[in-house]
Amino acid sequence: MASGKEIRTKIKSVKNTQKITRAMEMVATSKMRKAQERMRAARPYGEKIRNVAANLSAAFVDYTHPYLLKRDVVKRVGLITITSDKGLCGGLNTNSLRLAVNRMKEWHQNGVETSVTAIGNKGIGFMNRYGAKVLSSAHGLGDTPHLEQLIGPIKVMIDAYVAGEVDEVHLVYTRFVNTMKQEPVMEQLLPLTDNAFGGSKSDKPKKGYNWEYLFEPDAKTVIDELMSRYIEALVYQAVAENISSEQAARMVAMKAATDNADNVIGDLQLLYNKTRQAAITKELSEIVSGAAAV
């Protein structure tokens, strides 16, 4: 049995750890609120540009953007993974990376090659250890991501798709549902599907009309610019969702760690009391035995 001094040292160590986890919980709570505000602030722009792109896809235009053209045969797939830069957020990164790896294994079994753009330190490290072909990466986005930090790595994958080096591009991130629930999702980014526009083309004829646009200077210039902004909006929204999920998961994980520390301290305190009582009983027994011997 451990001595009383060793147990007191353990209790002190657990209490110090508990102070750290409690502080991290409070910081994560504050950051989560700010991340949710940024996520909600980005949604109106994303929804509006999504509607414009959906209407444009149903319009009578003689120019079809490469993002809308579906390849007949898919031999190469690009995967954009969004993870956090830091840990201590439960199974957030593990769940999303597990989803990505399972799909990569399915593609590999079907003879489909995969390339990866990793956003976040956890995803970069994992994909390098896994042996995936990493085309580009980004990290150090911080709590307030800027679109300028994402354009470069994402453009590498987009250019590969336009050049025909990749036939499909998929996006993996963690969607924020609520404080207690975050779910990993995989969405097809390119070619743009009806689901990406928020509906199917079978729903569009119900309106009874199609949108017609007058383009200035020409349809190609306008549509190319619109589709680029649309892809950027999708990726930025995914990053914002992932950051909100990260802070929520970290808050829950630190809350659980703080509660577990209370349980550990209680068990150690009980063990300390038992050890101390046993030592007192032993001393009394020795005193009584010595008195009886005299």
C-alpha positions as a Python dict, from the first residue, in 0.01 Angstrom:
ca = {
    (1, 'M'): (0, 0, 0),
    (2, 'A'): (128, 347, -89),
    (3, 'S'): (236, 573, 194),
    (4, 'G'): (36, 876, 301),
    (5, 'K'): (291, 1115, 153),
    (6, 'E'): (273, 950, -190),
    (7, 'I'): (-106, 966, -189),
    (8, 'R'): (-103, 1335, -90),
    (9, 'T'): (136, 1402, -379),
    (10, 'K'): (-100, 1225, -619),
    (11, 'I'): (-398, 1423, -490),
    (12, 'K'): (-210, 1749, -538),
    (13, 'S'): (-108, 1647, -891),
    (14, 'V'): (-466, 1559, -989),
    (15, 'K'): (-594, 1888, -845),
    (16, 'N'): (-341, 2081, -1052),
    (17, 'T'): (-448, 1892, -1363),
    (18, 'Q'): (-811, 1963, -1278),
    (19, 'K'): (-738, 2337, -1267),
    (20, 'I'): (-593, 2315, -1618),
    (21, 'T'): (-888, 2119, -1760),
    (22, 'R'): (-1137, 2357, -1598),
    (23, 'A'): (-956, 2656, -1748),
    (24, 'M'): (-948, 2489, -2091),
    (25, 'E'): (-1319, 2417, -2063),
    (26, 'M'): (-1395, 2784, -1997),
    (27, 'V'): (-1171, 2896, -2285),
    (28, 'A'): (-1333, 2646, -2522),
    (29, 'T'): (-1679, 2767, -2418),
    (30, 'S'): (-1587, 3126, -2500),
    (31, 'K'): (-1427, 3031, -2833),
    (32, 'M'): (-1721, 2810, -2924),
    (33, 'R'): (-1965, 3101, -2898),
    (34, 'K'): (-1746, 3317, -3122),
    (35, 'A'): (-1699, 3032, -3369),
    (36, 'Q'): (-2075, 2980, -3385),
    (37, 'E'): (-2125, 3347, -3457),
    (38, 'R'): (-1877, 3332, -3746),
    (39, 'M'): (-2040, 3016, -3876),
    (40, 'R'): (-2387, 3172, -3870),
    (41, 'A'): (-2255, 3494, -4024),
    (42, 'A'): (-2114, 3299, -4319),
    (43, 'R'): (-2435, 3108, -4387),
    (44, 'P'): (-2638, 3389, -4557),
    (45, 'Y'): (-2365, 3446, -4816),
    (46, 'G'): (-2327, 3072, -4872),
    (47, 'E'): (-2702, 3022, -4912),
    (48, 'K'): (-2737, 3316, -5151),
    (49, 'I'): (-2451, 3211, -5377),
    (50, 'R'): (-2586, 2855, -5362),
    (51, 'N'): (-2925, 2978, -5489),
    (52, 'V'): (-2765, 3180, -5767),
    (53, 'A'): (-2556, 2882, -5876),
    (54, 'A'): (-2862, 2654, -5865),
    (55, 'N'): (-3066, 2897, -6079),
    (56, 'L'): (-2775, 2934, -6317),
    (57, 'S'): (-2745, 2558, -6357),
    (58, 'A'): (-3110, 2548, -6470),
    (59, 'A'): (-3081, 2850, -6700),
    (60, 'F'): (-3049, 2831, -7077),
    (61, 'V'): (-2680, 2908, -7121),
    (62, 'D'): (-2468, 2798, -7416),
    (63, 'Y'): (-2160, 2769, -7193),
    (64, 'T'): (-2118, 2481, -6947),
    (65, 'H'): (-1858, 2526, -6679),
    (66, 'P'): (-1608, 2239, -6624),
    (67, 'Y'): (-1726, 2214, -6261),
    (68, 'L'): (-2065, 2095, -6388),
    (69, 'L'): (-1936, 1829, -6629),
    (70, 'K'): (-1950, 1476, -6495),
    (71, 'R'): (-1671, 1242, -6601),
    (72, 'D'): (-1775, 914, -6762),
    (73, 'V'): (-1508, 711, -6585),
    (74, 'V'): (-1368, 793, -6242),
    (75, 'K'): (-1010, 671, -6205),
    (76, 'R'): (-864, 938, -5977),
    (77, 'V'): (-1031, 1105, -5679),
    (78, 'G'): (-919, 1411, -5485),
    (79, 'L'): (-998, 1433, -5114),
    (80, 'I'): (-993, 1753, -4907),
    (81, 'T'): (-976, 1674, -4534),
    (82, 'I'): (-1046, 1941, -4274),
    (83, 'T'): (-922, 1874, -3922),
    (84, 'S'): (-804, 2076, -3624),
    (85, 'D'): (-452, 2199, -3555),
    (86, 'K'): (-468, 2101, -3187),
    (87, 'G'): (-585, 1796, -2999),
    (88, 'L'): (-773, 1743, -2672),
    (89, 'C'): (-1108, 1753, -2854),
    (90, 'G'): (-1230, 1399, -2803),
    (91, 'G'): (-1284, 1184, -3111),
    (92, 'L'): (-1348, 1477, -3345),
    (93, 'N'): (-1049, 1424, -3575),
    (94, 'T'): (-1049, 1046, -3534),
    (95, 'N'): (-1407, 1013, -3659),
    (96, 'S'): (-1360, 1233, -3967),
    (97, 'L'): (-1026, 1070, -4060),
    (98, 'R'): (-1176, 724, -4011),
    (99, 'L'): (-1452, 819, -4256),
    (100, 'A'): (-1191, 941, -4505),
    (101, 'V'): (-975, 629, -4472),
    (102, 'N'): (-1272, 393, -4515),
    (103, 'R'): (-1369, 566, -4840),
    (104, 'M'): (-1006, 565, -4958),
    (105, 'K'): (-993, 190, -4899),
    (106, 'E'): (-1314, 141, -5098),
    (107, 'W'): (-1174, 345, -5386),
    (108, 'H'): (-847, 155, -5373),
    (109, 'Q'): (-1031, -177, -5396),
    (110, 'N'): (-1209, -47, -5707),
    (111, 'G'): (-880, 61, -5865),
    (112, 'V'): (-930, 433, -5801),
    (113, 'E'): (-628, 642, -5704),
    (114, 'T'): (-661, 912, -5439),
    (115, 'S'): (-486, 1243, -5377),
    (116, 'V'): (-528, 1450, -5062),
    (117, 'T'): (-534, 1816, -4966),
    (118, 'A'): (-501, 1827, -4588),
    (119, 'I'): (-614, 2128, -4386),
    (120, 'G'): (-512, 2115, -4021),
    (121, 'N'): (-206, 1970, -3846),
    (122, 'K'): (-386, 1654, -3734),
    (123, 'G'): (-492, 1569, -4088),
    (124, 'I'): (-150, 1648, -4234),
    (125, 'G'): (31, 1426, -3983),
    (126, 'F'): (-217, 1141, -4023),
    (127, 'M'): (-212, 1141, -4404),
    (128, 'N'): (168, 1144, -4409),
    (129, 'R'): (179, 848, -4170),
    (130, 'Y'): (-90, 670, -4373),
    (131, 'G'): (118, 710, -4687),
    (132, 'A'): (-138, 908, -4885),
    (133, 'K'): (-39, 1128, -5177),
    (134, 'V'): (-63, 1480, -5031),
    (135, 'L'): (-84, 1745, -5304),
    (136, 'S'): (-113, 2048, -5076),
    (137, 'S'): (-175, 2138, -4714),
    (138, 'A'): (-258, 2427, -4483),
    (139, 'H'): (-227, 2469, -4109),
    (140, 'G'): (-218, 2738, -3846),
    (141, 'L'): (-557, 2881, -3944),
    (142, 'G'): (-623, 2987, -3585),
    (143, 'D'): (-960, 3053, -3432),
    (144, 'T'): (-1049, 3307, -3703),
    (145, 'P'): (-979, 3151, -4046),
    (146, 'H'): (-933, 3377, -4347),
    (147, 'L'): (-1022, 3278, -4699),
    (148, 'E'): (-679, 3389, -4822),
    (149, 'Q'): (-522, 3107, -4619),
    (150, 'L'): (-741, 2847, -4792),
    (151, 'I'): (-735, 2960, -5155),
    (152, 'G'): (-380, 2838, -5227),
    (153, 'P'): (-410, 2474, -5110),
    (154, 'I'): (-763, 2438, -5247),
    (155, 'K'): (-661, 2582, -5585),
    (156, 'V'): (-401, 2307, -5625),
    (157, 'M'): (-675, 2044, -5606),
    (158, 'I'): (-917, 2245, -5822),
    (159, 'D'): (-652, 2296, -6091),
    (160, 'A'): (-582, 1922, -6086),
    (161, 'Y'): (-953, 1860, -6151),
    (162, 'V'): (-970, 2111, -6437),
    (163, 'A'): (-654, 1963, -6591),
    (164, 'G'): (-808, 1615, -6583),
    (165, 'E'): (-562, 1478, -6328),
    (166, 'V'): (-854, 1422, -6087),
    (167, 'D'): (-1203, 1308, -6188),
    (168, 'E'): (-1387, 1387, -5863),
    (169, 'V'): (-1316, 1599, -5556),
    (170, 'H'): (-1469, 1519, -5218),
    (171, 'L'): (-1472, 1722, -4897),
    (172, 'V'): (-1450, 1570, -4547),
    (173, 'Y'): (-1520, 1776, -4237),
    (174, 'T'): (-1717, 1767, -3912),
    (175, 'R'): (-2058, 1932, -3924),
    (176, 'F'): (-2178, 2120, -3617),
    (177, 'V'): (-2522, 1993, -3510),
    (178, 'N'): (-2533, 2118, -3153),
    (179, 'T'): (-2305, 2148, -2852),
    (180, 'M'): (-2329, 1778, -2770),
    (181, 'K'): (-2335, 1639, -3125),
    (182, 'Q'): (-2093, 1681, -3415),
    (183, 'E'): (-2106, 1445, -3710),
    (184, 'P'): (-1836, 1373, -3971),
    (185, 'V'): (-1963, 1414, -4327),
    (186, 'M'): (-1826, 1363, -4676),
    (187, 'E'): (-1964, 1573, -4960),
    (188, 'Q'): (-1884, 1571, -5328),
    (189, 'L'): (-1733, 1905, -5417),
    (190, 'L'): (-1664, 1849, -5788),
    (191, 'P'): (-1836, 1798, -6018),
    (192, 'L'): (-2113, 1998, -5858),
    (193, 'T'): (-2417, 1783, -5792),
    (194, 'D'): (-2784, 1864, -5744),
    (195, 'N'): (-2747, 1793, -5372),
    (196, 'A'): (-2475, 2057, -5349),
    (197, 'F'): (-2724, 2309, -5481),
    (198, 'G'): (-2970, 2212, -5209),
    (199, 'G'): (-3212, 2013, -5418),
    (200, 'S'): (-3256, 1804, -5727),
    (201, 'K'): (-3338, 1907, -6079),
    (202, 'S'): (-3663, 1720, -6049),
    (203, 'D'): (-3774, 1988, -5806),
    (204, 'K'): (-3692, 2276, -6038),
    (205, 'P'): (-3960, 2229, -6306),
    (206, 'K'): (-4225, 2269, -6037),
    (207, 'K'): (-4156, 2643, -6049),
    (208, 'G'): (-4295, 2650, -6403),
    (209, 'Y'): (-4007, 2859, -6536),
    (210, 'N'): (-3630, 2873, -6574),
    (211, 'W'): (-3403, 3165, -6503),
    (212, 'E'): (-3257, 3358, -6793),
    (213, 'Y'): (-2957, 3586, -6752),
    (214, 'L'): (-2793, 3860, -6949),
    (215, 'F'): (-2418, 3834, -6904),
    (216, 'E'): (-2175, 4123, -6916),
    (217, 'P'): (-1912, 4103, -7057),
    (218, 'D'): (-1986, 3739, -7152),
    (219, 'A'): (-2123, 3418, -7003),
    (220, 'K'): (-1784, 3246, -6965),
    (221, 'T'): (-1627, 3527, -6762),
    (222, 'V'): (-1924, 3562, -6528),
    (223, 'I'): (-1984, 3191, -6476),
    (224, 'D'): (-1614, 3117, -6418),
    (225, 'E'): (-1598, 3384, -6149),
    (226, 'L'): (-1925, 3272, -5991),
    (227, 'M'): (-1820, 2907, -5973),
    (228, 'S'): (-1487, 3002, -5816),
    (229, 'R'): (-1668, 3205, -5547),
    (230, 'Y'): (-1911, 2918, -5499),
    (231, 'I'): (-1634, 2663, -5431),
    (232, 'E'): (-1463, 2906, -5194),
    (233, 'A'): (-1790, 2958, -5006),
    (234, 'L'): (-1841, 2581, -4967),
    (235, 'V'): (-1489, 2525, -4835),
    (236, 'Y'): (-1496, 2824, -4600),
    (237, 'Q'): (-1833, 2715, -4459),
    (238, 'A'): (-1693, 2366, -4400),
    (239, 'V'): (-1391, 2513, -4216),
    (240, 'A'): (-1621, 2731, -4003),
    (241, 'E'): (-1838, 2429, -3919),
    (242, 'N'): (-1530, 2226, -3827),
    (243, 'I'): (-1393, 2497, -3595),
    (244, 'S'): (-1729, 2523, -3416),
    (245, 'S'): (-1735, 2145, -3379),
    (246, 'E'): (-1377, 2147, -3250),
    (247, 'Q'): (-1448, 2397, -2973),
    (248, 'A'): (-1769, 2221, -2873),
    (249, 'A'): (-1594, 1883, -2862),
    (250, 'R'): (-1305, 2030, -2661),
    (251, 'M'): (-1546, 2189, -2413),
    (252, 'V'): (-1725, 1856, -2361),
    (253, 'A'): (-1396, 1664, -2334),
    (254, 'M'): (-1251, 1907, -2078),
    (255, 'K'): (-1578, 1900, -1880),
    (256, 'A'): (-1557, 1520, -1869),
    (257, 'A'): (-1190, 1536, -1766),
    (258, 'T'): (-1273, 1781, -1484),
    (259, 'D'): (-1552, 1555, -1359),
    (260, 'N'): (-1327, 1249, -1376),
    (261, 'A'): (-1063, 1436, -1176),
    (262, 'D'): (-1323, 1486, -899),
    (263, 'N'): (-1383, 1110, -893),
    (264, 'V'): (-1011, 1034, -885),
    (265, 'I'): (-955, 1283, -602),
    (266, 'G'): (-1240, 1126, -406),
    (267, 'D'): (-1094, 776, -447),
    (268, 'L'): (-745, 894, -351),
    (269, 'Q'): (-882, 1079, -48),
    (270, 'L'): (-1062, 763, 64),
    (271, 'L'): (-743, 561, 18),
    (272, 'Y'): (-546, 823, 211),
    (273, 'N'): (-792, 806, 502),
    (274, 'K'): (-773, 426, 505),
    (275, 'T'): (-394, 434, 501),
    (276, 'R'): (-382, 694, 776),
    (277, 'Q'): (-632, 496, 989),
    (278, 'A'): (-430, 179, 940),
    (279, 'A'): (-111, 357, 1052),
    (280, 'I'): (-285, 494, 1363),
    (281, 'T'): (-427, 151, 1447),
    (282, 'K'): (-83, -6, 1407),
    (283, 'E'): (76, 253, 1639),
    (284, 'L'): (-195, 197, 1902),
    (285, 'S'): (-144, -177, 1881),
    (286, 'E'): (229, -136, 1934),
    (287, 'I'): (171, 94, 2235),
    (288, 'V'): (-75, -149, 2392),
    (289, 'S'): (159, -444, 2330),
    (290, 'G'): (452, -254, 2483),
    (291, 'A'): (248, -159, 2790),
    (292, 'A'): (136, -516, 2837),
    (293, 'A'): (493, -641, 2811),
    (294, 'V'): (606, -399, 3082),
}
